[in-house]
Amino acid sequence: MGRGAPNKKGLAYFPKMIDFYEDDKIFDLLDRYGPLGVTVYDCILCIVYKHGYYAEIPLDKLSKMIIKMIGNKWVKSQKAVVQVVHFCSEIGLLDDDLMTKNIITSVGIQRRYYEIAVKRMKRRLYTDQYWLLGKAEDEEPLLNAPLNGISSEENRINSEENQNNSEESALEIKENKNIDNIAFSPELERVFQMYLLVRRNNFGAIPEEQIQALRDDLLNLSDKEEERIAIVKKATASGWKSFYKTEKKRESSGARKGNVKDNNNFERRKYDMEALESQLLGK
């Protein structure tokens, strides 16, 4: 029997720290890409830990795997996923230099792997050219805090080497705000998706261009997060086709149409918002 390959067996689970969303890198990822960004990063962690402390996989194949995990319904395009992956490497969630060699890993990923596989599960650790940690440490690993052996100067050089690619990605993002929904917080995106669900039930399918127009209208109606959420919730509860900033504006619009409410011979639909949210989440 031949000698087996180096110990690169994956993990059955990995912990998620309770201060995950307090990490500056995760905050930057959410700020740029919203829920899609964090979901893509979660998928990357699952893929990597399934293989061990790194995954050798081309970016094109990685993005297709992520789309399959999330579902085509929630991802606009493969290009959107690729942009998120590049941003993860840009801010240090993934090692930018190794990613150019189709190796997906990072200092934070490897520290967490060491904490689980070596310190807790007592596995023997075999390292190779992709091992980024200079030496094992007993302290609790941070999400992506570098060890002393990984200097900030080295990270800066890696970042500068890929500056041109980052600038090109930034231009593409500005050209299509719908890809990353940078102005939509997780809460606003949640109520917006609920509104789309109600609107489809009332009026049928909505073209992608019209969805983008609804997003733009909402952003133009208010620059305050809480007011935008209130506008979407009101439109959802009322079954409207569009967004309106005030009830007064809605009433004047109805008056111009000849008091539609009074001329209807049927009772308007009423929605159970909790049931709709459960349907949206796939429960």
Buried (B, 14 or more C-beta within 10 A) or exposed (E): EEEEEEEBEBBEEBEEEEEEEEBEBBEBBBEBBBBBBBBBBBBBBBBBBEBBBBBBBEBEEBBEBBBEBBEEEEBBBBEBBBBBBBBBBBBBBBBBBBBBEBBBBBBBBBBBBBBBBBEEEEBEBEBEEBBBBEEEEEEEBBBBEBBEEBEEEEBEEBBEEBEEBBEEBBEEBEEBBBBBBBBBBEBBBBBBBBBBBBBEEEEEEBEEEEBBEBBEBBBEBBEEEEEBBBBBBBBBEBBBEEBBBEEEEBEEEEEEEEEEEEEEEEEEEEBEEEEBBEEBEEE
